[in-house]
Amino acid sequence: MRALRIGLLGLGQIGSAFYSLLHQKREYFEKEIGVRFDIVKVAVKHRSKKRHVSIASNILTDRAEDLIQDASLDVIVELIGGTRDARRLVSQALRAGKHVVTANKALLAEYGDEIFELANRKRRWLLFEASVGGGIPVIKALREGLVANRFDSIYSIINGTCNYILSEMTAKKTDFKDALNQAQAKGFAEADPRLDLDGVDAAHKLALLVRFAFGGKVKLKDIYCEGISRIRSEDIAFAEEFGYRVKLLAIAKKTKDGIEARVQPTLLPKDHILANVNGSFNAVLFRGDEVGDSLLYGRGAGGHPTASAIVSDLMDIALRQETRFDEDEIQMRAIRKPLRIKNISSILSRYYLRFHVVDRPGVLAGIARVLGAHRISISDVIQKERSVGNIVPLILLTHDAHERNVRNSLRQIDRSHGIQGKSQVLRIEGN
Ligand SMILES: NC(=O)c1ccc[n+]([C@@H]2O[C@H](COP(=O)([O-])OP(=O)(O)OC[C@H]3O[C@@H](n4cnc5c(N)ncnc54)[C@H](OP(=O)(O)O)[C@@H]3O)[C@@H](O)[C@H]2O)c1
């Protein structure tokens, strides 16, 4: 029987679920698949902390280095999160000749170049299915199932917390704060949810998708990243009136002068397949030159789905154990040359613009004049009578316009008389 001796770093939400899964399905893996997984040592930060899983005290340590130095271990499963300790421990594990499985998208988005390179140099597998889309086999789909394709685009919902909040705001007409409280009460959002809400977590995952879909290096700072904290319930309601839903999308598109890579709240037509991905679910829509559109959908986070992806990586390692490690060509392609990522100011898109304006004649004409001067044409308008004091919301949809022109015009409009507060600008995708 094939066997893997595992050192587990981290016994938090994911580590505990992974530990339980291996115990509960031990017989199934051994009898039906012929693979034996043994968790030999587990490292945590606080050894005396109360755990959700029962674990023999002789395998638990607070010295992660013990796992690195244990020559009997085949693989280290890194589930501690963060980048500082994880970078050091993953590098040490690879240098010590161990394979590594990780769920850490932040680590790979920031230090992927050095870690993938090190893994290849040391001829060890570095697998990371759990880092994007939880239990959905997104990386496997890219590396294997869709390998025949060159990709035109990826449209994805890869942050369950934001998707849950926006879905609640849409379905129950709640405001952002209530929806966030709900997400926290249900355990979808962290106590400090900034990485999710600011779009950074989705940008980490998009960086990995772009690397493997388009084959090259990506700097995290080149991915434009905008979160959902400025979305108001009125934006959701107005979008609805125009026939759209608001989703936090992570988008990558190939264009003739580079790749667009951005995370942003986006208006999608209500009948778009991603507009109907709700709650904490994730989905990734690939457009490949051979398959056309291909959608992966499922639970993008949480203990069970993420542990499922980790086992998939371990199974790969177990099944490849007896084959010689040749260079991982697909991983090397992802670190060889830098990809050309377009600056957000040069993209072309349609826009949703929302202003709060003084209800008097000439304000709309003034806004239209500024937009026109920047070559932005309006496709739709809603001006509401429901006023607060003398202030009414005014919503404009535009035809395709350059982001740079939109920003310049909004800077001018926001300073003019008759406009209250900062305008809202959201991009529109689909149809
Ligand atoms: N949560 C999800 O739904 C999800 C989904 C996909 C991927 N991920 C990724 O999975 C990873 C783990 O996430 P999580 O939610 O399980 O985190 P978590 O609940 O905060 O658990 C982290 C664990 O790592 C341990 N730890 C931290 N620093 C350590 C160190 N230097 N040495 C040894 N142990 C250390 C902690 O020990 P103590 O318990 O003693 O404090 C804890 O057991 C992250 O990279 C995350 O991005 C999470």
Ligand as a Chemical Component Dictionary entry (heavy atoms), coordinates in Angstrom:
data_LIG
# 
_chem_comp.id                   LIG 
_chem_comp.type                 NON-POLYMER 
_chem_comp.pdbx_formal_charge   0 
_chem_comp.three_letter_code    LIG 
# 
loop_
_chem_comp_atom.comp_id 
_chem_comp_atom.atom_id 
_chem_comp_atom.alt_atom_id 
_chem_comp_atom.type_symbol 
_chem_comp_atom.charge 
_chem_comp_atom.model_Cartn_x 
_chem_comp_atom.model_Cartn_y 
_chem_comp_atom.model_Cartn_z 
_chem_comp_atom.pdbx_ordinal 
LIG N1  N1  N 0  -10.939 29.368 6.821  1  
LIG C1  C1  C 0  -11.235 29.034 5.581  2  
LIG O1  O1  O 0  -12.396 28.863 5.205  3  
LIG C2  C2  C 0  -10.113 28.844 4.592  4  
LIG C3  C3  C 0  -10.410 28.416 3.286  5  
LIG C4  C4  C 0  -9.368  28.194 2.377  6  
LIG C5  C5  C 0  -8.068  28.430 2.789  7  
LIG N2  N2  N 1  -7.813  28.862 4.064  8  
LIG C6  C6  C 0  -6.434  29.069 4.457  9  
LIG O2  O2  O 0  -6.064  28.040 5.373  10 
LIG C7  C7  C 0  -5.069  28.524 6.271  11 
LIG C8  C8  C 0  -5.512  28.281 7.706  12 
LIG O3  O3  O 0  -6.711  28.978 7.949  13 
LIG P1  P1  P 0  -7.577  28.756 9.296  14 
LIG O4  O4  O 0  -8.863  29.443 9.052  15 
LIG O5  O5  O -1 -7.569  27.329 9.671  16 
LIG O6  O6  O 0  -6.700  29.574 10.348 17 
LIG P2  P2  P 0  -6.808  29.528 11.949 18 
LIG O7  O7  O 0  -8.115  28.973 12.369 19 
LIG O8  O8  O 0  -6.387  30.875 12.421 20 
LIG O9  O9  O 0  -5.686  28.471 12.391 21 
LIG C9  C9  C 0  -4.316  28.711 12.324 22 
LIG C10 C10 C 0  -3.589  27.595 13.050 23 
LIG O10 O10 O 0  -2.181  27.755 12.862 24 
LIG C11 C11 C 0  -1.522  27.692 14.125 25 
LIG N3  N3  N 0  -0.319  28.533 14.021 26 
LIG C12 C12 C 0  -0.243  29.859 13.756 27 
LIG N4  N4  N 0  1.047   30.239 13.682 28 
LIG C13 C13 C 0  1.796   29.139 13.914 29 
LIG C14 C14 C 0  3.189   28.884 13.969 30 
LIG N5  N5  N 0  4.090   29.852 13.770 31 
LIG N6  N6  N 0  3.600   27.624 14.224 32 
LIG C15 C15 C 0  2.714   26.622 14.428 33 
LIG N7  N7  N 0  1.371   26.813 14.375 34 
LIG C16 C16 C 0  0.925   28.049 14.125 35 
LIG C17 C17 C 0  -2.516  28.164 15.144 36 
LIG O11 O11 O 0  -2.162  27.632 16.407 37 
LIG P3  P3  P 0  -3.086  27.833 17.730 38 
LIG O12 O12 O 0  -4.353  27.059 17.445 39 
LIG O13 O13 O 0  -2.307  27.221 18.816 40 
LIG O14 O14 O 0  -3.312  29.308 17.872 41 
LIG C18 C18 C 0  -3.806  27.564 14.576 42 
LIG O15 O15 O 0  -3.961  26.231 14.998 43 
LIG C19 C19 C 0  -4.865  30.000 5.912  44 
LIG O16 O16 O 0  -3.780  30.117 5.035  45 
LIG C20 C20 C 0  -6.150  30.363 5.191  46 
LIG O17 O17 O 0  -5.998  31.422 4.271  47 
LIG C21 C21 C 0  -8.801  29.061 4.966  48 
# 
loop_
_chem_comp_bond.comp_id 
_chem_comp_bond.atom_id_1 
_chem_comp_bond.atom_id_2 
_chem_comp_bond.value_order 
_chem_comp_bond.pdbx_ordinal 
LIG N1  C1  SING 1  
LIG C1  O1  DOUB 2  
LIG C1  C2  SING 3  
LIG C2  C3  SING 4  
LIG C2  C21 DOUB 5  
LIG C3  C4  DOUB 6  
LIG C4  C5  SING 7  
LIG C5  N2  DOUB 8  
LIG N2  C6  SING 9  
LIG N2  C21 SING 10 
LIG C6  O2  SING 11 
LIG C6  C20 SING 12 
LIG O2  C7  SING 13 
LIG C7  C8  SING 14 
LIG C7  C19 SING 15 
LIG C8  O3  SING 16 
LIG O3  P1  SING 17 
LIG P1  O4  DOUB 18 
LIG P1  O5  SING 19 
LIG P1  O6  SING 20 
LIG O6  P2  SING 21 
LIG P2  O7  DOUB 22 
LIG P2  O8  SING 23 
LIG P2  O9  SING 24 
LIG O9  C9  SING 25 
LIG C9  C10 SING 26 
LIG C10 O10 SING 27 
LIG C10 C18 SING 28 
LIG O10 C11 SING 29 
LIG C11 N3  SING 30 
LIG C11 C17 SING 31 
LIG N3  C12 SING 32 
LIG N3  C16 SING 33 
LIG C12 N4  DOUB 34 
LIG N4  C13 SING 35 
LIG C13 C14 SING 36 
LIG C13 C16 DOUB 37 
LIG C14 N5  SING 38 
LIG C14 N6  DOUB 39 
LIG N6  C15 SING 40 
LIG C15 N7  DOUB 41 
LIG N7  C16 SING 42 
LIG C17 O11 SING 43 
LIG C17 C18 SING 44 
LIG O11 P3  SING 45 
LIG P3  O12 DOUB 46 
LIG P3  O13 SING 47 
LIG P3  O14 SING 48 
LIG C18 O15 SING 49 
LIG C19 O16 SING 50 
LIG C19 C20 SING 51 
LIG C20 O17 SING 52 
# 
